[in-house]
Amino acid sequence: MSDLYRAVAFYEGKLGLRALESGPSAHVADGSRTYGAGGGPALNVYQSDTAGKSPATLATWYVDDIEEIVDELTASGVEFIRYDQLEYDAKGITARAGGGRIAWFQDPDGNTFAIEADV
């Protein structure tokens, strides 16, 4: 993230992730957070000058009920993105290659994440 405080507001406030620990990031004291999901550490977020530069999906959460999770995140203010070449339902969920369903969203820096389900 380019701004740790904006990242904390997004990851903790909108996504509802729980910070397990914080620590330094390069030259920034207290510039990183490790978030838990699924019963253990799952995502390390740190302040960086290159935040949002990757066009790839940086992390994916696999869930049992994608519609429920998309509804919860939408209610928290998360906006799901739609790529022109794919067809989506009203919630922003599309068919995943090989079966299942997927929805993408971005953090405030433009880092892309996904929610996926097998059904």
Buried (B, 14 or more C-beta within 10 A) or exposed (E): BBEBEEBBEBBBEBBEBEBBEBEEBEEEEEBBBBBBBEEEEBBBBBBBEEBBEEEEBEEEBEBEEBBEBBEEBBEEEBEBEEEEEEEBEEBBBBEBEEEEBBBBBBBBBEBBBBBBBEE
